[in-house]
Amino acid sequence: MTPKKVNIAIVGFGNIGSYFYKILEKNKKIITIKTGKIPFVKYISAKSINKKRSIKIPKSKWFKNPMYLTSKKNIDVIVELIGGSDGIAKKIVFSALKNKKHVITANKALMAKYGDQLAHIAEKNNVNLEYEASVAGGIPVIRIIKEGLIANKINKIYGILNGTTNYILSTMEETGRSFSEVLDDAKKLGFAENNPASDLEGNDAAAKIKILSSIAFNKTISKNKILTEGIQNLNQKDIYHAKNLGYKIKLLAIAEIKNNKIMERVHPCLILKNSYI
């Protein structure tokens, strides 16, 4: 049986978009063997074709207007890697699903805010909305909860859902260096954005726990802002005192069912030193 070509459009071509393209091209043969489909990146759209990237956008694949891609008949899958809960990313994903395109996104802010609406549109149009990379991208946690634990009743989820804050807290504990010093290093190493407010204030983790909570408890995504406290006010004194008491500090995202209500929160917690977290 001849493998079917699947035409893909990537919208947003920063670090994640570039790496996605690189991996897809590298593993095209094995993906084809395993799925019976040939993944083919037909178009790439971004703010500028001339921006410095690890991969140069081939001129033959460049497409200036990303919105127009959502209605092109020769596109099967839209990969949205722009980010942000509103603006062009929102318009592209909504339009793509309405035009019966499969959508892949790593956009946790979008999914936390509009996930239920998007899922409804995808179901109505018989297309897939895949968002595994929106939460703990390196771990298939969404698929595990959706499929692997489908027969289990889940009452509580908690964990570290933000890598930037975890790096900062771990490094402060291990080296005794200040918050600002470690943050500067994290930016230089690419572990933190130039504007890391969403990470430091806990909003990134809050969006992720909302998504996981809705799947685990089979509920619509909460529209309410959840209790969120970040790590921006922590200092070396906090780390020192926690260490002396036999604890470490971690930013945890927590969701649990109490009295038939879903309680969600994000805040720094004292964790025993020998804890697996």
C-alpha positions as a Markdown table, in Angstrom:
| # | Residue | x | y | z |
|---|---|---|---|---|
| 1 | Met | 0.0 | 0.0 | 0.0 |
| 2 | Thr | 1.4 | 3.4 | -1.0 |
| 3 | Pro | 1.9 | 5.8 | 1.9 |
| 4 | Lys | -0.3 | 8.8 | 1.8 |
| 5 | Lys | 1.4 | 12.3 | 2.0 |
| 6 | Val | 0.2 | 14.5 | 4.8 |
| 7 | Asn | 0.8 | 18.2 | 4.0 |
| 8 | Ile | 1.8 | 20.3 | 7.0 |
| 9 | Ala | 1.9 | 24.0 | 7.6 |
| 10 | Ile | 4.0 | 25.3 | 10.5 |
| 11 | Val | 2.9 | 28.7 | 11.8 |
| 12 | Gly | 5.6 | 30.3 | 14.1 |
| 13 | Phe | 9.2 | 29.4 | 13.5 |
| 14 | Gly | 11.2 | 30.3 | 16.6 |
| 15 | Asn | 13.3 | 27.8 | 18.5 |
| 16 | Ile | 10.4 | 25.3 | 18.9 |
| 17 | Gly | 9.2 | 25.6 | 15.4 |
| 18 | Ser | 12.8 | 25.2 | 14.0 |
| 19 | Tyr | 13.4 | 22.1 | 16.1 |
| 20 | Phe | 10.1 | 20.6 | 15.2 |
| 21 | Tyr | 10.9 | 20.9 | 11.5 |
| 22 | Lys | 14.4 | 19.5 | 12.1 |
| 23 | Ile | 13.1 | 16.4 | 13.9 |
| 24 | Leu | 10.3 | 15.9 | 11.4 |
| 25 | Glu | 12.8 | 15.9 | 8.5 |
| 26 | Lys | 15.3 | 13.7 | 10.3 |
| 27 | Asn | 12.7 | 11.1 | 11.3 |
| 28 | Lys | 10.5 | 11.2 | 8.2 |
| 29 | Lys | 11.4 | 7.7 | 7.0 |
| 30 | Ile | 10.7 | 6.0 | 10.4 |
| 31 | Ile | 7.5 | 8.0 | 10.8 |
| 32 | Thr | 6.3 | 6.8 | 7.4 |
| 33 | Ile | 7.1 | 3.2 | 8.2 |
| 34 | Lys | 5.3 | 3.3 | 11.5 |
| 35 | Thr | 2.2 | 5.3 | 10.4 |
| 36 | Gly | 1.9 | 4.6 | 6.7 |
| 37 | Lys | 1.8 | 8.4 | 6.1 |
| 38 | Ile | 4.5 | 10.7 | 4.8 |
| 39 | Pro | 4.8 | 13.9 | 6.8 |
| 40 | Phe | 5.6 | 16.7 | 4.4 |
| 41 | Val | 6.1 | 20.3 | 5.5 |
| 42 | Lys | 4.6 | 22.3 | 2.6 |
| 43 | Tyr | 4.6 | 25.8 | 4.1 |
| 44 | Ile | 6.2 | 27.7 | 6.9 |
| 45 | Ser | 4.9 | 31.1 | 8.1 |
| 46 | Ala | 6.6 | 33.4 | 10.6 |
| 47 | Lys | 7.0 | 37.2 | 11.2 |
| 48 | Ser | 10.1 | 37.4 | 9.0 |
| 49 | Ile | 11.9 | 35.0 | 6.6 |
| 50 | Asn | 15.2 | 36.9 | 7.3 |
| 51 | Lys | 15.3 | 36.4 | 11.0 |
| 52 | Lys | 18.4 | 34.6 | 12.3 |
| 53 | Arg | 17.5 | 31.0 | 13.1 |
| 54 | Ser | 19.2 | 27.7 | 13.6 |
| 55 | Ile | 17.5 | 26.6 | 10.4 |
| 56 | Lys | 17.0 | 28.8 | 7.3 |
| 57 | Ile | 13.4 | 28.8 | 6.0 |
| 58 | Pro | 13.5 | 27.4 | 2.4 |
| 59 | Lys | 12.1 | 30.1 | 0.1 |
| 60 | Ser | 10.0 | 27.4 | -1.6 |
| 61 | Lys | 8.1 | 26.8 | 1.7 |
| 62 | Trp | 7.7 | 30.4 | 2.9 |
| 63 | Phe | 4.2 | 31.7 | 3.1 |
| 64 | Lys | 3.6 | 35.2 | 4.3 |
| 65 | Asn | -0.1 | 35.1 | 5.3 |
| 66 | Pro | -0.7 | 32.5 | 8.1 |
| 67 | Met | -4.4 | 33.0 | 8.2 |
| 68 | Tyr | -4.8 | 32.1 | 4.5 |
| 69 | Leu | -3.1 | 28.7 | 5.2 |
| 70 | Thr | -6.0 | 27.7 | 7.4 |
| 71 | Ser | -8.3 | 27.5 | 4.4 |
| 72 | Lys | -6.0 | 26.2 | 1.8 |
| 73 | Lys | -7.3 | 22.9 | 0.3 |
| 74 | Asn | -3.8 | 21.3 | 0.0 |
| 75 | Ile | -3.1 | 21.6 | 3.8 |
| 76 | Asp | -4.0 | 18.7 | 6.1 |
| 77 | Val | -2.4 | 19.8 | 9.4 |
| 78 | Ile | -1.7 | 23.2 | 11.0 |
| 79 | Val | 1.1 | 23.3 | 13.6 |
| 80 | Glu | 0.6 | 26.5 | 15.7 |
| 81 | Leu | 3.8 | 27.5 | 17.5 |
| 82 | Ile | 3.2 | 31.2 | 17.9 |
| 83 | Gly | 2.0 | 31.2 | 21.5 |
| 84 | Gly | -0.3 | 33.5 | 23.5 |
| 85 | Ser | -4.0 | 33.0 | 24.5 |
| 86 | Asp | -5.3 | 35.6 | 22.0 |
| 87 | Gly | -4.3 | 37.5 | 18.9 |
| 88 | Ile | -3.2 | 35.7 | 15.7 |
| 89 | Ala | -2.6 | 32.3 | 17.4 |
| 90 | Lys | -6.2 | 32.2 | 18.6 |
| 91 | Lys | -7.5 | 33.2 | 15.2 |
| 92 | Ile | -5.4 | 30.6 | 13.4 |
| 93 | Val | -6.4 | 27.7 | 15.5 |
| 94 | Phe | -10.1 | 28.5 | 15.5 |
| 95 | Ser | -10.1 | 29.1 | 11.7 |
| 96 | Ala | -8.1 | 25.9 | 11.0 |
| 97 | Leu | -10.5 | 23.7 | 13.0 |
| 98 | Lys | -13.5 | 25.3 | 11.4 |
| 99 | Asn | -11.9 | 24.6 | 8.0 |
| 100 | Lys | -11.5 | 20.9 | 9.0 |
| 101 | Lys | -7.7 | 21.0 | 9.4 |
| 102 | His | -6.1 | 18.9 | 12.1 |
| 103 | Val | -4.3 | 21.1 | 14.6 |
| 104 | Ile | -1.2 | 20.5 | 16.7 |
| 105 | Thr | -0.3 | 23.2 | 19.3 |
| 106 | Ala | 2.1 | 23.7 | 22.2 |
| 107 | Asn | 0.1 | 26.7 | 23.4 |
| 108 | Lys | -0.9 | 26.2 | 27.0 |
| 109 | Ala | -2.3 | 29.7 | 27.4 |
| 110 | Leu | -4.6 | 29.2 | 24.5 |
| 111 | Met | -5.7 | 25.7 | 25.7 |
| 112 | Ala | -6.3 | 26.9 | 29.3 |
| 113 | Lys | -8.5 | 29.7 | 28.1 |
| 114 | Tyr | -10.3 | 28.3 | 25.0 |
| 115 | Gly | -9.6 | 24.5 | 25.2 |
| 116 | Asp | -13.3 | 23.5 | 25.7 |
| 117 | Gln | -14.5 | 25.6 | 22.7 |
| 118 | Leu | -11.7 | 24.3 | 20.5 |
| 119 | Ala | -12.4 | 20.7 | 21.5 |
| 120 | His | -16.0 | 21.2 | 20.6 |
| 121 | Ile | -15.2 | 22.6 | 17.2 |
| 122 | Ala | -12.7 | 19.8 | 16.5 |
| 123 | Glu | -15.3 | 17.2 | 17.4 |
| 124 | Lys | -18.0 | 18.8 | 15.3 |
| 125 | Asn | -15.7 | 18.9 | 12.3 |
| 126 | Asn | -14.2 | 15.4 | 12.9 |
| 127 | Val | -10.6 | 16.6 | 13.1 |
| 128 | Asn | -7.9 | 16.1 | 15.7 |
| 129 | Leu | -6.8 | 18.8 | 18.2 |
| 130 | Glu | -3.5 | 17.6 | 19.6 |
| 131 | Tyr | -1.9 | 19.6 | 22.5 |
| 132 | Glu | 0.4 | 17.1 | 24.3 |
| 133 | Ala | 3.3 | 19.6 | 24.1 |
| 134 | Ser | 1.4 | 22.3 | 26.0 |
| 135 | Val | 2.1 | 20.6 | 29.3 |
| 136 | Ala | 5.5 | 19.0 | 30.3 |
| 137 | Gly | 6.5 | 18.7 | 26.6 |
| 138 | Gly | 9.1 | 15.9 | 27.2 |
| 139 | Ile | 6.6 | 13.7 | 29.0 |
| 140 | Pro | 3.4 | 12.3 | 27.4 |
| 141 | Val | 1.5 | 13.2 | 30.6 |
| 142 | Ile | -1.8 | 14.2 | 28.8 |
| 143 | Arg | -1.9 | 10.9 | 26.9 |
| 144 | Ile | -1.1 | 9.0 | 30.1 |
| 145 | Ile | -4.1 | 10.6 | 31.9 |
| 146 | Lys | -6.4 | 10.4 | 28.8 |
| 147 | Glu | -5.6 | 6.8 | 27.8 |
| 148 | Gly | -3.3 | 5.0 | 30.3 |
| 149 | Leu | -5.3 | 5.9 | 33.4 |
| 150 | Ile | -8.8 | 5.9 | 31.8 |
| 151 | Ala | -10.1 | 3.2 | 34.2 |
| 152 | Asn | -8.7 | 5.0 | 37.3 |
| 153 | Lys | -10.4 | 7.6 | 39.4 |
| 154 | Ile | -8.0 | 10.5 | 40.0 |
| 155 | Asn | -8.6 | 12.6 | 43.1 |
| 156 | Lys | -5.5 | 14.7 | 43.1 |
| 157 | Ile | -2.7 | 15.9 | 40.8 |
| 158 | Tyr | 0.4 | 17.7 | 41.9 |
| 159 | Gly | 3.8 | 18.3 | 40.5 |
| 160 | Ile | 6.4 | 20.7 | 39.1 |
| 161 | Leu | 5.1 | 22.0 | 35.8 |
| 162 | Asn | 7.6 | 24.8 | 35.1 |
| 163 | Gly | 11.2 | 24.1 | 34.3 |
| 164 | Thr | 12.5 | 27.7 | 34.6 |
| 165 | Thr | 11.4 | 28.1 | 38.3 |
| 166 | Asn | 12.6 | 24.6 | 39.1 |
| 167 | Tyr | 16.1 | 25.3 | 37.6 |
| 168 | Ile | 16.3 | 28.6 | 39.6 |
| 169 | Leu | 15.2 | 27.1 | 43.0 |
| 170 | Ser | 17.5 | 24.0 | 42.5 |
| 171 | Thr | 20.5 | 26.1 | 41.6 |
| 172 | Met | 19.9 | 28.5 | 44.5 |
| 173 | Glu | 19.8 | 25.5 | 46.9 |
| 174 | Glu | 22.9 | 23.8 | 45.4 |
| 175 | Thr | 25.1 | 26.9 | 45.0 |
| 176 | Gly | 24.0 | 29.4 | 47.6 |
| 177 | Arg | 23.7 | 32.1 | 44.9 |
| 178 | Ser | 21.1 | 34.8 | 44.8 |
| 179 | Phe | 17.8 | 34.8 | 42.9 |
| 180 | Ser | 18.9 | 37.5 | 40.5 |
| 181 | Glu | 22.2 | 35.9 | 39.7 |
| 182 | Val | 20.7 | 32.5 | 39.0 |
| 183 | Leu | 17.9 | 34.2 | 36.9 |
| 184 | Asp | 20.6 | 36.0 | 34.8 |
| 185 | Asp | 22.4 | 32.7 | 34.2 |
| 186 | Ala | 19.1 | 31.0 | 33.3 |
| 187 | Lys | 18.5 | 33.7 | 30.6 |
| 188 | Lys | 22.0 | 33.3 | 29.2 |
| 189 | Leu | 21.6 | 29.5 | 29.1 |
| 190 | Gly | 18.2 | 29.7 | 27.4 |
| 191 | Phe | 16.3 | 28.2 | 30.4 |
| 192 | Ala | 14.4 | 31.5 | 30.9 |
| 193 | Glu | 12.8 | 33.9 | 28.5 |
| 194 | Asn | 14.1 | 37.5 | 28.4 |
| 195 | Asn | 10.8 | 38.4 | 30.0 |
| 196 | Pro | 10.2 | 35.5 | 32.4 |
| 197 | Ala | 7.3 | 37.0 | 34.3 |
| 198 | Ser | 4.8 | 34.3 | 33.3 |
| 199 | Asp | 7.1 | 31.6 | 34.7 |
| 200 | Leu | 8.3 | 33.4 | 37.8 |
| 201 | Glu | 4.8 | 34.6 | 38.9 |
| 202 | Gly | 3.3 | 31.1 | 38.5 |
| 203 | Asn | 1.0 | 31.9 | 35.6 |
| 204 | Asp | 2.6 | 29.3 | 33.2 |
| 205 | Ala | 2.2 | 26.5 | 35.8 |
| 206 | Ala | -1.4 | 27.7 | 36.5 |
| 207 | Ala | -2.4 | 27.4 | 32.8 |
| 208 | Lys | -0.9 | 23.9 | 32.7 |
| 209 | Ile | -2.6 | 22.6 | 35.9 |
| 210 | Lys | -5.9 | 23.9 | 34.5 |
| 211 | Ile | -5.5 | 21.7 | 31.4 |
| 212 | Leu | -4.4 | 18.6 | 33.4 |
| 213 | Ser | -7.3 | 19.1 | 35.9 |
| 214 | Ser | -9.9 | 19.3 | 33.1 |
| 215 | Ile | -8.7 | 16.0 | 31.7 |
| 216 | Ala | -8.1 | 14.2 | 35.0 |
| 217 | Phe | -11.5 | 15.2 | 36.5 |
| 218 | Asn | -13.4 | 15.2 | 33.2 |
| 219 | Lys | -14.6 | 18.7 | 33.7 |
| 220 | Thr | -14.7 | 21.8 | 31.6 |
| 221 | Ile | -11.7 | 24.1 | 31.9 |
| 222 | Ser | -12.2 | 26.6 | 34.7 |
| 223 | Lys | -12.7 | 30.2 | 33.7 |
| 224 | Asn | -11.8 | 31.4 | 37.1 |
| 225 | Lys | -8.3 | 32.6 | 38.0 |
| 226 | Ile | -6.8 | 30.1 | 40.3 |
| 227 | Leu | -4.8 | 31.0 | 43.4 |
| 228 | Thr | -1.3 | 31.7 | 42.1 |
| 229 | Glu | 1.8 | 32.7 | 43.9 |
| 230 | Gly | 5.2 | 32.6 | 42.2 |
| 231 | Ile | 8.8 | 32.5 | 43.3 |
| 232 | Gln | 9.8 | 36.1 | 42.6 |
| 233 | Asn | 9.8 | 37.1 | 46.3 |
| 234 | Leu | 11.9 | 34.2 | 47.5 |
| 235 | Asn | 15.5 | 34.8 | 48.5 |
| 236 | Gln | 18.5 | 32.9 | 49.8 |
| 237 | Lys | 17.3 | 33.2 | 53.4 |
| 238 | Asp | 14.2 | 31.2 | 52.5 |
| 239 | Ile | 16.3 | 28.5 | 50.9 |
| 240 | Tyr | 18.7 | 28.4 | 53.8 |
| 241 | His | 16.0 | 28.0 | 56.5 |
| 242 | Ala | 14.2 | 25.4 | 54.5 |
| 243 | Lys | 17.4 | 23.4 | 54.1 |
| 244 | Asn | 18.2 | 23.6 | 57.8 |
| 245 | Leu | 14.8 | 22.2 | 58.6 |
| 246 | Gly | 15.3 | 19.3 | 56.2 |
| 247 | Tyr | 13.3 | 20.7 | 53.3 |
| 248 | Lys | 13.7 | 22.1 | 49.9 |
| 249 | Ile | 11.4 | 24.7 | 48.2 |
| 250 | Lys | 9.6 | 23.8 | 45.0 |
| 251 | Leu | 6.9 | 25.6 | 43.0 |
| 252 | Leu | 4.0 | 23.1 | 42.9 |
| 253 | Ala | 0.9 | 23.1 | 40.8 |
| 254 | Ile | -1.9 | 21.3 | 42.6 |
| 255 | Ala | -5.4 | 20.2 | 41.6 |
| 256 | Glu | -7.7 | 18.1 | 43.8 |
| 257 | Ile | -11.3 | 17.3 | 44.4 |
| 258 | Lys | -12.6 | 18.4 | 47.8 |
| 259 | Asn | -16.3 | 18.2 | 48.8 |
| 260 | Asn | -17.2 | 17.6 | 45.1 |
| 261 | Lys | -15.4 | 20.8 | 44.1 |
| 262 | Ile | -12.2 | 21.1 | 42.1 |
| 263 | Met | -9.6 | 23.1 | 44.0 |
| 264 | Glu | -6.6 | 24.4 | 41.9 |
| 265 | Arg | -3.6 | 26.3 | 43.1 |
| 266 | Val | 0.1 | 27.1 | 42.4 |
| 267 | His | 2.5 | 28.2 | 45.1 |
| 268 | Pro | 6.0 | 27.5 | 46.6 |
| 269 | Cys | 5.9 | 24.5 | 48.9 |
| 270 | Leu | 8.2 | 22.9 | 51.5 |
| 271 | Ile | 9.2 | 19.5 | 50.3 |
| 272 | Leu | 11.2 | 16.9 | 52.2 |
| 273 | Lys | 14.8 | 16.7 | 51.0 |
| 274 | Asn | 14.5 | 13.1 | 50.1 |
| 275 | Ser | 11.2 | 13.5 | 48.2 |
| 276 | Tyr | 11.1 | 12.2 | 44.7 |
| 277 | Ile | 9.8 | 15.6 | 43.5 |
